[in-house]
Amino acid sequence: MMSIITFFSSLLVLLYLVGMHFQPISDHPISYFLEYVPDYILVILAAPILFTKMRFKYWVFCFFLLMILISSPFQLNLLKGSEESLKYDTLNIASFNVAQRVDEAVLYAWFRHHDIDILFIQEARDKQLDAAEENDLYSSCKPRLCVLSKYPIEDYETIDRRALEEWGLFASLHSILVGKKKVFLMNTHFASISNFGFEFSSLNGFLSKMILFKESKAIEFGLVKSMLSSFVYDEHFIIAGDFNITDRNPQYKKYWGNFENLFREVGFGYGSTRIHPWLSPRIDHVLISNKLKANKALVGNDLGSDHLPILGNISLLDE
């Protein structure tokens, strides 16, 4: 009996590991669920190996642990910046999906406590930042998307969901001037799987909805990248928001792989930003162009949303 359990549990772990790295599988819509599987589930599935009579069971189990670690979203970065970065202008930045639950006064107090320079806000309430001027700050709010800043904000374009026959904005472009350096800011909130429903009456229905979700992502990502095509990559550019996928997702790598992910570069741990009883993926991201240098990244405390804020510090490199 134990041999059968070990065989099938090991097979599941192997299928997962192959699926995360083998392109024909990783490109399949099912990969959207594979990327959310927590490491502890894989370790539990691999554990029956230790209870078999296999001669090399400890070596096999260690091999599985190594492969799980390689595929894990856990970050081992210990870099916290350098003396060199202090020679340049630095910014404290943050991104937070407030889910229309966080009070405005709480946001201002949190902004000041962390000495934030730029805050990207998703799922903002109407009149979310009406008191910005009273707090000696600048704000720009589009429907559900806001930016709060210590610097004056210039607005550019927005992108809505009409191409998807839906309503609402999912991207807004702004800029600020830090000294003589213009920094472009893209605030984003891409579609969630919850937009396509959770109930599936059949396997075909499940796959159809996953395909629709994947195609919608491609449209949204493509529209934002099209907007960015008029800018050169070596400008000072920050893209932040709720991507609703992890940085292990093939579509993330395809569309955003040429930007540095702040937490991947200098964060430590899982950096989970979505509050969930047993699934805690990092789906909120801060991306920077190569004219910016990542110094620090961390995930903030619970402020009442179903997301956690992600914070970081970056340097503006010289032209």
N, C-alpha and C positions, 0 to 999 in steps of 0.2 A: 504493500500500500504506500509506504513512504517513498519507494522508488518511483511510483507513478506520480505522486504529488511533486516530487523533486523534478521529474522530467518536464511536466507541464508548467510548473512555476519558472523553471530555468528557461524554457522555451519562450514564455511571455517576456521575460527580461531581455532575452536575445532579440526578439522581434522589436521590442521598444528601442534597444540600442541601435539596431540596424535601421529602423525607421527614422531615427533622428539624424542619421548620417548618410543614408543611401537615397540619392536624389529622387528616383521614381516613387519611393514611398513618402519621402519628406515633402514632395510637391502635391501629394494627394490631400484632399480636404480633411482626412482623418488626422493629419499631423496637427491640426488645430487643437485636438484633444491630447495628443501625445505630449505636446510641449508643456501642458499643465500638470502632468503626473508628478506628484511630489517624490523626492528621492527616497523618503522613508518607505514608501510602498514598494519600490524596487528592491530595497534592502530586505524587507520582509519576505518578498517573493524569492529572493536568493537564499534566504536563511536555511530552508530545508536541506541544502547541500551539506550543511554541517552535521546533519543527523543520519547521513548515509554511511555505508561501509566503503565508500570510494577511497582508494588509497591516497589520492592527491586532493582530497576534498578541501583542505585549507588553502592550498594553492589556487584551486578553482574559485573558491569563495573570494579570495583576495583579488583575483583577476576581475571578477564581477564588480567588486567594490571600486577598483581602479577605473573600469569602464564607466561605471555610474558617475564617478567623480568627474571624469572627462566630459560627460554629457550634461553634467549638473549646471544649473544657473548660479550656483554658489561661486562667489568671487573671492579670490585669495589675495587681491591687491593690498599691499601694505603702504603704497606710496601716498603720502599726504602733502605733496607739494615740495618745493625746493627753494633754496635761497634765490636761485635764478628767476623764479616766477615773481619774486617781490620787486624786481626791477621794472615790471610792467604794471599798467593799470589793472586792477583786479575788480571783479564784480561778484557779489553774493546773489545767486539766482535761485528761484524755486518754482516748482510747478505743482498745482493742487487741484484735483477734481473735488469741488466742495459739495457736489450732489444737491445743491440748493438747501443744504442743511446747516451751514456754518454762518453764525451771526457776523454781521459786518464789524462790530466792535471787537470781536474775537480775532478776526483777520488782521485788523490794524495792530492790536496788541502783539500778536504773534509776529507780524512783519517787523515791528520795532525790536522785539526781543532778540530776533536772529539777525538784526541789522541787514535786512534784505534790500537789495538795490532794485531788482526786477522780479515780480511775481506774475506767473502765468496762471490764470484761473479758468477752469472749465466747469460747465453746468452751473454758471452763476445765476443768481436770482435777478429779477428785474430790479433796477436801482441798487444793485449790490454794492457799488462804490460811490454812492452819492456824497458821502462825507469825506472823499479823498482830499479835496482842497482844504477843508477844515483841519486835516491832519498833515498839511504841508506836503502832500504827495500829488502825483499826476496819475490820471487814470484814462483808460479808453475801453469802453464797453460796447460790444456788439451782442446780439442775442445769444445768450449762454456762454459767451467768450469775453473775458476781461483781462486787461493788463494793468497792474499797479506798479508804479515806478517812482524813484527819486528824481528821475530825469524827465523833462518834457517829452511827450510821445507824439510822433507823426504817424498818421494812419495812411495805409495804402489800400490794397484790395482785400476782398473777402470771397470765400467760396461757399456756395450753398449746395443743398442736396437735390436740386431740381433735376440734375442729370440722372438721379436714381429714383425720380418720381416721388421724392419725400420732401419734408420741410426742414428748415433750420440750417444754421451754418455749421461747418466743421473745420474751417480754417480762416484765420485773419492775419494779415501782414502789417507790421508796424516797424518803426525804427526809433532809436534814441541817439543822442550825441553825447559821447563820453570824452570830454576834452575836445580834441579835433577828430576823434574816430567815430564814424557812424556804425552803429551796431543794429543789424536787422533782427527782428523778432517775429517768429512764426508761431502763433498759438493754435493748437489743434485738438480736436476731439473726434476721433474716427469711430466708425460704427462698431457696436458691440454685438456679440452673438445673440444677446437677449432681444435685439431688434427683430430677430427672425423666429422667435418663439422657442420654447423648451420642449413642448410636447410633440412627440413623433409617433405616428400611428404605425409606421413600418420602417424597415431598413432603407427602402428607397426614398421614403419621405425624409428620413434623417440625412441621407447623403445629398438629396436635392437641396435641403436647406443649408448644408455645409458648403456646397458648391456655390449657392447664391451668396453666402457670406463672403466666400473667398473672392468671387467676382466683384462684389461691392467694394471690398478692400482695394482691389486692383484699380477700380475706377477712382476711388478717393485718393489713393496714393499717387496715381498717375496725374490727376488734376493738380495736386499740390506740387509735384515735381515739375509739371509744365509751367506753373507760376514761377518756380525757382529757376527755371532755365534761362531767364533774362538776367540772372545774377551769376557772377563768377564764383567758383567754389572757394577761392582764397579771400573772399570778403569776410568781415566779421558777422557771423550768422549763427543764431540760436534757434533751434526748433524744439518746442516743448509741448507736452500735453499727454492726454490719455489716448494711447495707440490701440488699446484693447487687444494687443498681441504681445508676446514676449520677444526679446531680441534673439531668440533661437529660431523664430519662425522664418521659413524660406522667403516669404514676401517681405519681411522686415529686411533681411539681408540683401534682397534684390533692389529694393527702393532706397534704403537708408544706409547701406553698407559703406558708403563713402563719407559718412559723418562719424565722428567719434561719439560713442555713448558714454555720458559722464560717469554713470555708476559702474559700467563695465571697466572703464579705464582706472578709476581711483576709488571705487566703493569697496566695501568689505561685507561679505555675507550674502544672503539671498536678496536683500533689498526689496522685500515684498511690499507692494503698494496697494494691493486689493485686499480688503478685509473680508475673510471668508472662514467658516469653521475649520475646514481642512485643506482647502486649496488657497494658496497665497502667492499668486504669481506677481512678477514685476511687469506690469503692463503700462505704467506711466514712465515716460522717458524724457530726458533732456539731452539733446544732440547738439554738437558744436562743429563748426567748420575748422579747417586747419590754420586759420588765423587766430584761433583761440586755444588756450592751453588749459587742460583739466588739472585742478589742484586738489579738490576734495569733493566727496559726494556722500550723502547719507539720507536715510529715510526718517522723517519726523514722527512726532507722537500723534495719537488719535485726537482729532479736534471735533469729532462728531459726524464726519462724513463716512461713507462706506469705502473711501480711499484714504491712503496716507500720503502726506506731501513728500516730495523728494526735493532735497536741497543740495546746493553745490557752490563751489567757488571756482572761478575761472580767471585767467589772465588774458588781456588783450595784447597780442603780439604786435610789434611794430610793422608798419607798411613795408 
